[in-house]
Amino acid sequence: MKEFNYQDYLKYEKLKTKEPKGALGASTKNKTYQYKVHQPHDKIFKIVLEEKKEVVGLLNRILQIKEKIKEEEIEKYDNEYINYMFQESESDIVYKMKTKQIYFLIEHQSKIDYAMPKRILEYETGIISKAIVGKKMTKKDHKLPRVIPIVIYTGSRKWDVEKYIEECQEKLTKSEQIKLGSYYVLDVNDYTKEELEKDKFFLSTMMLLEKINTEKELVEELNKVIEKEKKEKNRDFLRRLIRFVLKEKINLENREKLLKKLEMEGEDMCRFAN
């Protein structure tokens, strides 16, 4: 999120107009009335930012990219989705690059809002979701849309809101702090069959079974798992796995044998316990 104190626009601060007094707009001579506009600061900024020339000047000044953005390269983007989801923010303006899925979100603030990183995140997610609706990310080179948020702040106090949401989130001590939008990966391909077999966690067993492709090997591995698995909760997982999940990989006869073995092993454990 970028912040920008756009004092040049303060000349538009005072918005006054004449309004006729009388029923259904009937005129009244020699009288001038001040029309009270709801959130006039936001509305005048919104009007000014309808002009592509102003938007391009703003973008080039803030982004400081080598190749300046031109008026003909951007278009106003329908931000109806954002207004519907976040009705209290009437001033959000969104422009889009015509040839790329790059969006510019411009938000005017006259007051400090410490929830701004969260709001920006919600806006970004809304824009991205709307842009990719009906589309599937089926190839590695498929790109998600990029949203570049800009806050125009015209308040009297210095803007001291964190720019990144991670900076105002709770932290897990003694752990690397993962950035929002990033993720950890537990990839089954990073482990050998032997490593997964030795691991004591049932999750590793599930990963191992997912890793196996042939029916013969899968049946062999399940037999070994059934013999060593003592926890009834995990044995119940195995029952459901064999009955429902693996029915496409294991034929009916082998599934019934595995289920029967599960029951026999369970009975043996009960007798041993008694």
Sequence and secondary structure as in RCSB ss.txt:
>XXXX:A:sequence
MKEFNYQDYLKYEKLKTKEPKGALGASTKNKTYQYKVHQPHDKIFKIVLEEKKEVVGLLNRILQIKEKIKEEEIE
KYDNEYINYMFQESESDIVYKMKTKQIYFLIEHQSKIDYAMPKRILEYETGIISKAIVGKKMTKKDHKLPRVIPI
VIYTGSRKWDVEKYIEECQEKLTKSEQIKLGSYYVLDVNDYTKEELEKDKFFLSTMMLLEKINTEKELVEELNKV
IEKEKKEKNRDFLRRLIRFVLKEKINLENREKLLKKLEMEGEDMCRFAN
>XXXX:A:secstr
 EEE  GGGGGG     B   SGGG   TT   B   SSHHHHHHHHHTTSHHHHHHHHHHHH  SS   GGGEE
E   HHHHHH TT    EEEEESSSSEEEEEEEESS  TTHHHHHHHHHHHHHHHHTTT    STT    EEEEE
EEE  SS     SSGGGGS   TTS    TT      GGGS HHHHHH  SHHHHHHHHHH  SHHHHHHHHHHH
HHH   HHHHHHHHHIIIIISTTTS HHHHHHHHHHHHHHHHHHHHHH 
